[in-house]
């Protein structure tokens, strides 16, 4: 979803994989977001927002997102898993069988 600066952002990594049930832990006070904008970690009073930069073309990003009626779209399970592997962290927490279950 484009923001005022023209960047595209979507919730991904542990935040979304937890919602899909592929990670049993629930990320508390942290939101993980993929962005075409600048990467960074921002600590706010209600938690931390982590932006991870991607160079993927917008046409590819659109296919990786789902609109579930929130201000930010979320990654598909496959995209969230690929994004998590790309950043190389917490992959041991993911239950691959849950990701392979049909919708």
One Martini backbone bead per residue (centre of mass of N, CA, C, O) as a GRO file, in nm:
protein
  103
    1UNK     BB    1   0.094   0.037   0.026
    2UNK     BB    2   0.086   0.357  -0.029
    3UNK     BB    3   0.241   0.641   0.071
    4UNK     BB    4   0.318   0.969   0.075
    5UNK     BB    5   0.622   0.889  -0.047
    6UNK     BB    6   0.561   0.613  -0.238
    7UNK     BB    7   0.569   0.382  -0.064
    8UNK     BB    8   0.574   0.036   0.015
    9UNK     BB    9   0.365  -0.150   0.254
   10UNK     BB   10   0.394  -0.452   0.469
   11UNK     BB   11   0.309  -0.698   0.666
   12UNK     BB   12   0.551  -0.924   0.821
   13UNK     BB   13   0.693  -1.190   0.924
   14UNK     BB   14   0.626  -1.255   1.246
   15UNK     BB   15   0.355  -1.108   1.257
   16UNK     BB   16   0.211  -1.291   1.038
   17UNK     BB   17   0.293  -1.582   1.114
   18UNK     BB   18   0.138  -1.570   1.379
   19UNK     BB   19  -0.148  -1.530   1.255
   20UNK     BB   20  -0.122  -1.811   1.087
   21UNK     BB   21   0.029  -2.021   1.304
   22UNK     BB   22   0.355  -2.062   1.239
   23UNK     BB   23   0.387  -1.908   1.513
   24UNK     BB   24   0.348  -1.937   1.855
   25UNK     BB   25   0.444  -1.669   1.889
   26UNK     BB   26   0.379  -1.338   2.007
   27UNK     BB   27   0.438  -1.033   1.907
   28UNK     BB   28   0.545  -0.798   2.138
   29UNK     BB   29   0.585  -0.473   2.066
   30UNK     BB   30   0.596  -0.572   1.744
   31UNK     BB   31   0.641  -0.454   1.403
   32UNK     BB   32   0.667  -0.608   1.080
   33UNK     BB   33   0.803  -0.441   0.782
   34UNK     BB   34   0.775  -0.398   0.448
   35UNK     BB   35   0.981  -0.185   0.221
   36UNK     BB   36   1.068   0.067  -0.026
   37UNK     BB   37   1.200   0.212   0.181
   38UNK     BB   38   1.339   0.279   0.468
   39UNK     BB   39   1.519   0.146   0.697
   40UNK     BB   40   1.411   0.061   1.042
   41UNK     BB   41   1.398   0.146   1.397
   42UNK     BB   42   1.104   0.220   1.602
   43UNK     BB   43   1.057   0.365   1.912
   44UNK     BB   44   0.760   0.347   2.096
   45UNK     BB   45   0.532   0.356   2.348
   46UNK     BB   46   0.375   0.081   2.209
   47UNK     BB   47   0.644   0.015   2.041
   48UNK     BB   48   0.793  -0.157   1.766
   49UNK     BB   49   0.913  -0.056   1.442
   50UNK     BB   50   1.001  -0.262   1.158
   51UNK     BB   51   1.197  -0.190   0.873
   52UNK     BB   52   1.228  -0.364   0.558
   53UNK     BB   53   1.398  -0.364   0.277
   54UNK     BB   54   1.295  -0.362  -0.074
   55UNK     BB   55   1.355  -0.431  -0.442
   56UNK     BB   56   1.102  -0.504  -0.536
   57UNK     BB   57   0.869  -0.485  -0.749
   58UNK     BB   58   0.553  -0.371  -0.735
   59UNK     BB   59   0.420  -0.602  -0.894
   60UNK     BB   60   0.523  -0.818  -0.691
   61UNK     BB   61   0.412  -0.703  -0.426
   62UNK     BB   62   0.107  -0.720  -0.486
   63UNK     BB   63   0.114  -1.045  -0.487
   64UNK     BB   64   0.209  -1.048  -0.161
   65UNK     BB   65  -0.072  -0.928  -0.087
   66UNK     BB   66  -0.330  -0.860   0.164
   67UNK     BB   67  -0.667  -0.759   0.205
   68UNK     BB   68  -0.821  -0.716   0.550
   69UNK     BB   69  -0.912  -0.412   0.641
   70UNK     BB   70  -0.651  -0.255   0.679
   71UNK     BB   71  -0.427  -0.011   0.646
   72UNK     BB   72  -0.242  -0.262   0.616
   73UNK     BB   73  -0.115  -0.489   0.448
   74UNK     BB   74  -0.051  -0.838   0.405
   75UNK     BB   75   0.114  -1.110   0.389
   76UNK     BB   76   0.154  -1.385   0.265
   77UNK     BB   77   0.269  -1.673   0.374
   78UNK     BB   78   0.492  -1.702   0.157
   79UNK     BB   79   0.608  -1.414   0.183
   80UNK     BB   80   0.677  -1.417   0.485
   81UNK     BB   81   0.875  -1.653   0.466
   82UNK     BB   82   1.068  -1.526   0.257
   83UNK     BB   83   1.133  -1.274   0.427
   84UNK     BB   84   1.252  -1.422   0.672
   85UNK     BB   85   1.478  -1.567   0.520
   86UNK     BB   86   1.616  -1.311   0.414
   87UNK     BB   87   1.689  -1.202   0.712
   88UNK     BB   88   1.776  -1.454   0.900
   89UNK     BB   89   1.536  -1.503   1.125
   90UNK     BB   90   1.348  -1.725   1.314
   91UNK     BB   91   1.309  -1.994   1.139
   92UNK     BB   92   1.285  -2.205   1.381
   93UNK     BB   93   0.975  -2.113   1.454
   94UNK     BB   94   0.864  -2.247   1.201
   95UNK     BB   95   0.575  -2.414   1.077
   96UNK     BB   96   0.565  -2.566   0.780
   97UNK     BB   97   0.296  -2.724   0.787
   98UNK     BB   98   0.115  -2.474   0.811
   99UNK     BB   99   0.201  -2.347   0.536
  100UNK     BB  100   0.099  -2.619   0.368
  101UNK     BB  101  -0.180  -2.563   0.423
  102UNK     BB  102  -0.476  -2.530   0.323
  103UNK     BB  103  -0.717  -2.274   0.323
   0.00000   0.00000   0.00000
